[in-house]
């Protein structure tokens, strides 16, 4: 499939307000378990008191 032209990207950006990502999620490196546990730790540390 051909790359979208710059003009078509600009048109999409004007219509939807978001740019088309150059790299999709499936092209990114998977997150490590350490990253996930760090986010979980942050969430546990920042849960509002009424959610305990």
C-alpha positions as a Markdown table, in Angstrom:
| # | Residue | x | y | z |
|---|---|---|---|---|
| 1 | Unk | 0.0 | 0.0 | 0.0 |
| 2 | Unk | 1.3 | 3.4 | -0.9 |
| 3 | Unk | 2.2 | 6.0 | 1.7 |
| 4 | Unk | -0.5 | 8.7 | 2.1 |
| 5 | Unk | 0.6 | 12.0 | 0.5 |
| 6 | Unk | 1.3 | 15.0 | 2.7 |
| 7 | Unk | -1.8 | 16.7 | 1.3 |
| 8 | Unk | -4.1 | 13.8 | 2.3 |
| 9 | Unk | -2.6 | 13.8 | 5.8 |
| 10 | Unk | -3.2 | 17.5 | 6.2 |
| 11 | Unk | -6.8 | 17.1 | 5.0 |
| 12 | Unk | -7.3 | 14.3 | 7.6 |
| 13 | Unk | -5.8 | 16.5 | 10.3 |
| 14 | Unk | -8.1 | 19.4 | 9.4 |
| 15 | Unk | -11.2 | 17.1 | 9.4 |
| 16 | Unk | -10.4 | 15.0 | 12.5 |
| 17 | Unk | -7.9 | 17.1 | 14.4 |
| 18 | Unk | -5.5 | 14.2 | 14.9 |
| 19 | Unk | -2.5 | 13.2 | 12.8 |
| 20 | Unk | -2.1 | 9.8 | 11.4 |
| 21 | Unk | 0.6 | 8.1 | 13.5 |
| 22 | Unk | 3.9 | 7.3 | 11.6 |
| 23 | Unk | 4.2 | 4.1 | 13.8 |
| 24 | Unk | 1.3 | 2.0 | 14.8 |
| 25 | Unk | 1.0 | 0.2 | 18.2 |
| 26 | Unk | 1.7 | -3.2 | 16.7 |
| 27 | Unk | 5.0 | -1.8 | 15.3 |
| 28 | Unk | 6.2 | -0.7 | 18.8 |
| 29 | Unk | 8.2 | -2.7 | 21.1 |
| 30 | Unk | 6.1 | -4.6 | 23.6 |
| 31 | Unk | 6.0 | -3.2 | 27.1 |
| 32 | Unk | 8.0 | -5.1 | 29.7 |
| 33 | Unk | 6.4 | -6.5 | 32.8 |
| 34 | Unk | 8.4 | -4.0 | 34.8 |
| 35 | Unk | 6.7 | -1.2 | 32.9 |
| 36 | Unk | 3.3 | -2.6 | 33.6 |
| 37 | Unk | 4.0 | -3.2 | 37.3 |
| 38 | Unk | 5.3 | 0.4 | 37.6 |
| 39 | Unk | 2.0 | 1.7 | 36.2 |
| 40 | Unk | 0.1 | -0.5 | 38.5 |
| 41 | Unk | 2.1 | 0.8 | 41.4 |
| 42 | Unk | 1.4 | 4.4 | 40.4 |
| 43 | Unk | -2.3 | 3.6 | 40.1 |
| 44 | Unk | -2.4 | 2.0 | 43.6 |
| 45 | Unk | -0.5 | 4.9 | 45.1 |
| 46 | Unk | -2.9 | 7.4 | 43.5 |
| 47 | Unk | -6.3 | 5.8 | 44.1 |
| 48 | Unk | -8.7 | 8.3 | 45.7 |
| 49 | Unk | -9.5 | 7.4 | 49.4 |
| 50 | Unk | -13.2 | 6.6 | 48.6 |
| 51 | Unk | -12.0 | 3.7 | 46.4 |
| 52 | Unk | -10.3 | 1.8 | 49.1 |
